[in-house]
């Protein structure tokens, strides 16, 4: 699922948004037309290196990228072929409103410069299914594994391996130049079962990602973010032309989920450099 930035005019008209935020999103709009990419300037949502403004939330954001729907890290990778990671499926909640979220690992950026975005992960949604006196009286949470090859295919739900909150999962995304296919391995460690599937696709280029995301509606606008508290990515690695490394050892960009308010924020790398937490701040 591609990163999304609010329309620049909307940002500049909102009093709560800083000049830095508007500039960051204006640069995204230009980038989406020309699709430049580099280790210093990710394809979407990068903050200009000269912008050292403190945002309304008090964040020093000069070295951060601001996306409306992603929170996590993107790393620069030369001809990436594999991204791996694990986490515990979080419990989704947000009383009073439907909320949606997913966690995933991926290769590529889903645009001309960064090729196919190949990704796989877990979904955790919380939706109202019954109203009483205008208030929600019953909620239903939905949890599942999924794969995606954006923009070629939208999210595809894995139906033969269930997951529940508290389940430890392990996910690997691999691209094979030999047969031009993406291979996905998704495991539920509690059940001691894995699913392996593949899709024909073009090559990912330049980057790998580890992301907490709020999905989008059919019109592309992000949905409200489910409250998953603090979730942690673990055992992360990226394989590219230089070998297999932990992401902290690679050039990387920290991504804040920000739409004028801070929605979710990634924490610092673990001591081993192969994991980090992401904390929910607000839904929208």
WOFENLIN-V190740 format. One record per run of one state. SS is the DSSP state (hx for helix, st for strand, lp for the rest). FROM is the first residue (numbers start at 1). LEN is the number of residues. If there is no record, write none. Layout:
BEGIN
SS:FROM:LEN  SS:FROM:LEN
END
This chain:
BEGIN
lp:1:7  hx:8:6  lp:14:5  hx:19:16  lp:35:11  st:46:1  lp:47:7  st:54:1  lp:55:5  st:60:1  lp:61:3  st:64:4  lp:68:2  st:70:7  lp:77:5  st:82:7  lp:89:4  st:93:1  lp:94:5  st:99:2  lp:101:1  st:102:6  lp:108:3  st:111:1  lp:112:3  st:115:1  lp:116:1  st:117:16  lp:133:2  st:135:16  lp:151:2  st:153:6  lp:159:9  st:168:9  lp:177:4  st:181:8  lp:189:4  st:193:8  lp:201:3  st:204:1  lp:205:2  st:207:7  lp:214:2  st:216:1  lp:217:5  st:222:1  lp:223:2  st:225:1  lp:226:1  st:227:1  lp:228:2  st:230:11  lp:241:2  st:243:3  lp:246:1  hx:247:3  lp:250:2  st:252:7  lp:259:3  st:262:8  lp:270:6  st:276:5  lp:281:4
END
